């Protein structure tokens, strides 16, 4: 049996780890995936992790695999090297865990963060965005939400999916936009609040007609209020809908009852909310059915005018 002092596995180079194994050694396969981790400055990592701050934090974890850092060290690094508030460090680690196995283990009385390898169940983000497309999306050098720029406001821009890939969004350029890290984090947190409806949203996005997408979304919320910007995102899943509110009103042709309210207590902006209180089955060919209903209503109005 190989003794701990002779073993060259990564696990035997981490203080306090080898004592937990029966053989005095953890096999390397228990700590890292067979696929090599990307180098901190590699194009592979840049294509996978858009945030510069996250890549720098990954670099620290990568270099310190034989001497894993504590959270205190990670926060100090975030403050000194990244210029970030230390409260952001936990979130950065969580975001890295979407792709990598970053374990918190108690070693010699301290919790240390070990970059073990690739996550066993990585985020379902599909293929990485090519560097050329990433450059194309970031070319405006302005956040699509708040308008801040790296030059004037010293923000870092990342490539954002308008419709998350976990909801069926693609890497097509029409589904990508530049966002600053703060707006990107806020948008991600907002979308995460709908995780309970993720499967229904994914199904709604798959439909071809915008009216059917909107209807499926409202139906999934079962009479709960739905924010207008989420409806707009789902309505524009296949093609941009400049007037998605009209597509929403189209549902009333088929007996849907939809309520609307504005909320003024959500920051500086007025938020529009909608909910469906009556839901009916939609016809197979929605555009044809709408035209037929519009023609019927025109005839009814004409007949009413003649009677008067």
C-alpha positions as CSV (number, residue, x, y, z in Angstrom):
1,X,0.0,0.0,0.0
2,X,1.3,3.4,-0.8
3,X,2.1,5.5,2.2
4,X,0.8,9.0,2.5
5,X,4.3,10.4,2.4
6,X,4.9,8.7,-0.9
7,X,1.6,9.6,-2.5
8,X,1.6,12.3,-5.1
9,X,-2.2,12.7,-5.3
10,X,-3.6,16.1,-4.7
11,X,-5.6,14.9,-1.7
12,X,-2.4,13.9,0.2
13,X,-1.0,17.4,-0.3
14,X,-3.9,19.0,1.6
15,X,-3.3,19.1,5.3
16,X,-5.8,17.2,7.4
17,X,-7.4,15.4,4.4
18,X,-5.6,12.1,4.2
19,X,-6.5,11.1,7.8
20,X,-10.1,10.7,6.7
21,X,-9.4,7.8,4.3
22,X,-9.0,4.2,5.3
23,X,-5.9,3.8,3.2
24,X,-4.5,7.1,4.3
25,X,-5.1,8.5,0.8
26,X,-8.0,9.7,-1.2
27,X,-7.8,8.6,-4.8
28,X,-7.5,11.6,-7.2
29,X,-10.6,10.5,-8.9
30,X,-12.5,11.3,-5.7
31,X,-11.3,14.9,-5.8
32,X,-11.2,15.8,-9.5
33,X,-13.0,14.8,-12.6
34,X,-11.0,13.1,-15.3
35,X,-11.4,16.1,-17.5
36,X,-8.6,18.6,-16.8
37,X,-9.6,21.9,-15.3
38,X,-9.2,25.0,-17.6
39,X,-6.2,27.2,-17.0
40,X,-7.2,30.6,-15.4
41,X,-6.1,32.6,-18.5
42,X,-7.5,30.1,-21.0
43,X,-10.0,30.8,-23.7
44,X,-12.0,27.8,-22.5
45,X,-12.6,29.5,-19.1
46,X,-13.3,32.9,-20.7
47,X,-16.0,31.3,-23.0
48,X,-17.6,29.6,-20.0
49,X,-17.4,32.3,-17.3
50,X,-18.1,35.8,-18.6
51,X,-17.4,37.7,-15.4
52,X,-13.8,38.9,-15.0
53,X,-14.2,38.9,-11.2
54,X,-15.3,35.3,-11.2
55,X,-12.4,34.3,-13.4
56,X,-9.9,36.0,-11.0
57,X,-11.5,34.2,-8.1
58,X,-11.3,30.9,-10.0
59,X,-7.6,31.7,-10.6
60,X,-7.0,32.0,-6.9
61,X,-8.8,28.7,-6.1
62,X,-6.9,27.0,-9.0
63,X,-3.5,28.2,-7.8
64,X,-4.3,27.3,-4.2
65,X,-5.5,23.7,-4.8
66,X,-2.7,22.3,-2.7
67,X,-3.3,25.0,0.1
68,X,-7.0,25.9,-0.1
69,X,-8.0,29.3,1.0
70,X,-10.4,30.1,3.8
71,X,-13.4,32.4,3.3
72,X,-11.5,35.2,5.1
73,X,-8.7,34.9,2.5
74,X,-11.2,34.8,-0.3
75,X,-12.9,38.0,1.0
76,X,-9.6,39.7,1.5
77,X,-8.7,38.8,-2.1
78,X,-12.1,40.2,-3.3
79,X,-11.5,43.5,-1.5
80,X,-7.8,43.9,-2.6
81,X,-7.6,42.4,-6.1
82,X,-11.2,42.9,-7.3
83,X,-12.1,46.1,-5.4
84,X,-15.4,44.5,-4.4
85,X,-17.5,44.6,-1.3
86,X,-16.6,41.4,0.7
87,X,-20.3,40.5,0.9
88,X,-20.1,39.6,-2.8
89,X,-17.7,36.8,-2.3
90,X,-20.2,34.2,-1.2
91,X,-22.2,34.9,-4.3
92,X,-19.1,34.6,-6.5
93,X,-18.4,31.2,-5.1
94,X,-22.0,30.0,-5.6
95,X,-21.8,31.2,-9.2
96,X,-18.6,29.2,-9.8
97,X,-20.3,26.1,-8.4
98,X,-22.6,26.2,-11.4
99,X,-19.6,24.8,-13.4
100,X,-17.0,23.6,-10.8
101,X,-17.0,21.5,-7.7
102,X,-15.9,24.0,-5.0
103,X,-16.1,22.2,-1.7
104,X,-16.0,23.8,1.7
105,X,-14.2,21.4,4.1
106,X,-13.2,21.8,7.6
107,X,-9.4,21.3,7.7
108,X,-7.3,21.9,10.9
109,X,-10.3,23.7,12.5
110,X,-10.9,26.0,9.6
111,X,-13.3,25.8,6.6
112,X,-11.3,25.9,3.4
113,X,-12.6,26.1,-0.1
114,X,-11.2,23.4,-2.4
115,X,-11.5,23.4,-6.2
116,X,-11.9,19.7,-6.8
117,X,-12.8,19.6,-10.4
118,X,-15.8,20.0,-12.7
119,X,-19.2,20.0,-11.2
120,X,-20.9,16.6,-11.4
121,X,-24.1,18.2,-12.6
122,X,-23.0,21.4,-14.3
123,X,-25.4,24.2,-15.2
124,X,-27.5,23.3,-18.3
125,X,-26.2,26.2,-20.3
126,X,-25.5,24.4,-23.5
127,X,-22.5,25.2,-25.7
128,X,-20.3,28.1,-24.7
129,X,-20.5,31.3,-26.6
130,X,-17.7,31.8,-29.1
131,X,-15.2,34.5,-28.4
132,X,-16.1,36.2,-31.7
133,X,-19.8,36.3,-30.7
134,X,-18.9,37.5,-27.2
135,X,-16.9,40.3,-28.7
136,X,-19.8,41.2,-31.0
137,X,-22.3,41.4,-28.2
138,X,-20.0,43.5,-25.9
139,X,-19.0,45.8,-28.8
140,X,-21.4,48.6,-27.7
141,X,-19.6,48.9,-24.4
142,X,-22.8,49.9,-22.6
143,X,-25.1,48.0,-20.2
144,X,-28.4,47.3,-22.0
145,X,-30.3,47.8,-18.8
146,X,-28.7,50.7,-16.8
147,X,-26.7,52.3,-19.6
148,X,-23.4,52.4,-17.6
149,X,-20.1,52.0,-19.5
150,X,-16.8,50.6,-18.5
151,X,-15.0,53.8,-19.5
152,X,-17.3,56.3,-17.6
153,X,-18.5,54.2,-14.7
154,X,-15.8,51.5,-14.4
155,X,-18.3,48.6,-14.6
156,X,-17.5,45.2,-16.0
157,X,-19.8,44.0,-18.8
158,X,-20.8,40.4,-19.2
159,X,-22.8,38.6,-21.9
160,X,-26.3,37.9,-20.8
161,X,-29.0,35.7,-22.2
162,X,-32.2,37.6,-22.5
163,X,-34.0,34.3,-22.2
164,X,-32.0,32.0,-19.9
165,X,-30.7,28.8,-21.5
166,X,-32.3,26.8,-18.7
167,X,-35.6,28.1,-20.1
168,X,-34.8,27.2,-23.7
169,X,-32.9,30.4,-24.7
170,X,-30.2,30.0,-27.4
171,X,-26.8,31.5,-28.0
172,X,-28.2,33.3,-31.1
173,X,-27.0,36.9,-31.1
174,X,-30.7,38.1,-30.9
175,X,-30.9,36.4,-27.5
176,X,-27.7,38.0,-26.1
177,X,-27.1,41.4,-24.6
178,X,-24.3,43.2,-22.7
179,X,-25.1,43.8,-19.0
180,X,-23.0,45.1,-16.2
181,X,-22.4,42.7,-13.4
182,X,-24.8,44.3,-11.0
183,X,-27.7,44.3,-13.5
184,X,-26.8,40.7,-14.5
185,X,-26.9,39.6,-10.9
186,X,-30.2,41.4,-10.3
187,X,-31.7,39.8,-13.4
188,X,-30.5,36.4,-12.4
189,X,-32.0,36.7,-8.9
190,X,-35.3,37.9,-10.4
191,X,-35.4,35.0,-12.8
192,X,-34.5,32.5,-10.0
193,X,-37.6,33.7,-8.2
194,X,-39.6,31.8,-10.9
195,X,-37.8,28.5,-10.4
196,X,-41.1,26.9,-9.2
197,X,-42.6,27.6,-12.7
198,X,-39.4,26.9,-14.7
199,X,-40.8,23.9,-16.5
200,X,-44.0,25.7,-17.4
201,X,-42.1,28.7,-18.6
202,X,-39.8,26.5,-20.7
203,X,-42.9,24.9,-22.3
204,X,-44.5,28.3,-22.9
205,X,-41.4,29.5,-24.7
206,X,-41.4,26.5,-27.0
207,X,-44.7,27.5,-28.8
208,X,-44.6,29.2,-32.1
209,X,-47.3,31.8,-31.7
210,X,-46.7,34.7,-29.3
211,X,-50.4,34.6,-28.1
212,X,-50.0,30.9,-27.2
213,X,-46.7,31.6,-25.4
214,X,-48.3,34.4,-23.4
215,X,-51.4,32.3,-22.6
216,X,-49.3,29.3,-21.5
217,X,-47.3,31.6,-19.2
218,X,-50.4,33.2,-17.6
219,X,-52.1,29.8,-17.2
220,X,-49.0,28.4,-15.5
221,X,-49.4,31.0,-12.8
222,X,-53.0,30.0,-12.1
223,X,-54.4,33.4,-11.5
224,X,-51.4,34.9,-9.8
225,X,-50.1,38.3,-10.9
226,X,-47.3,38.2,-13.5
227,X,-45.0,41.1,-14.1
228,X,-45.2,42.6,-17.5
229,X,-41.5,42.4,-18.3
230,X,-41.6,38.6,-17.9
231,X,-44.6,38.4,-20.2
232,X,-42.6,40.5,-22.8
233,X,-39.6,38.2,-22.5
234,X,-41.7,35.1,-23.1
235,X,-43.7,36.8,-25.9
236,X,-40.5,37.6,-27.7
237,X,-38.9,34.2,-27.3
238,X,-39.0,33.3,-31.0
239,X,-39.2,36.8,-32.5
240,X,-39.2,40.2,-31.0
241,X,-42.7,41.5,-30.2
242,X,-42.7,45.3,-30.2
243,X,-46.3,45.4,-29.1
244,X,-46.6,42.3,-27.0
245,X,-49.6,43.9,-25.1
246,X,-51.6,43.6,-28.3
247,X,-50.8,39.9,-28.5
248,X,-52.0,39.7,-24.9
249,X,-55.2,41.5,-25.8
250,X,-55.7,39.0,-28.6
251,X,-56.5,36.3,-26.0
252,X,-59.7,38.1,-25.2
253,X,-61.0,37.1,-28.7
254,X,-61.2,33.5,-27.3
255,X,-63.0,34.3,-24.1
256,X,-60.0,34.9,-21.8
257,X,-60.5,37.4,-19.0
258,X,-57.3,39.3,-18.2
259,X,-56.9,41.8,-15.4
260,X,-54.2,44.5,-15.2
261,X,-52.8,46.7,-12.5
262,X,-49.9,49.1,-12.0
263,X,-47.8,49.1,-8.9
264,X,-46.1,52.2,-7.8
265,X,-44.2,51.0,-4.7
266,X,-41.5,49.0,-6.4
267,X,-38.6,51.5,-6.7
268,X,-38.5,54.4,-9.1
269,X,-40.4,52.5,-11.9
270,X,-44.0,51.7,-12.3
271,X,-44.5,48.0,-12.7
272,X,-47.3,46.6,-14.8
273,X,-48.8,43.2,-13.7
274,X,-51.3,41.0,-15.4
275,X,-53.3,37.9,-14.5
276,X,-55.8,35.6,-16.3
277,X,-59.0,34.9,-14.3
278,X,-60.7,33.0,-17.1
279,X,-58.7,30.6,-19.4
280,X,-60.0,28.8,-22.4
281,X,-58.5,26.4,-25.0
282,X,-56.9,28.2,-27.9
283,X,-57.6,27.3,-31.5
284,X,-55.1,25.4,-33.5
285,X,-54.5,28.3,-36.0
286,X,-54.6,31.4,-33.8
287,X,-54.0,34.1,-36.6
288,X,-56.7,32.7,-38.8
289,X,-59.1,32.5,-35.8
290,X,-58.3,36.1,-34.9
291,X,-59.0,37.3,-38.4
292,X,-62.3,35.4,-38.5
293,X,-63.4,36.9,-35.2
294,X,-62.4,40.4,-36.2
295,X,-64.5,40.0,-39.4
296,X,-67.4,38.7,-37.4
297,X,-67.3,41.7,-35.1
298,X,-67.1,44.1,-38.1
299,X,-70.2,42.5,-39.6
300,X,-72.0,42.8,-36.3
301,X,-71.1,46.5,-35.9
302,X,-72.2,47.1,-39.5
303,X,-75.5,45.4,-38.9
304,X,-76.0,47.3,-35.7
305,X,-75.3,50.6,-37.6
306,X,-77.8,49.7,-40.3
307,X,-80.5,48.9,-37.7
308,X,-80.0,52.3,-36.1
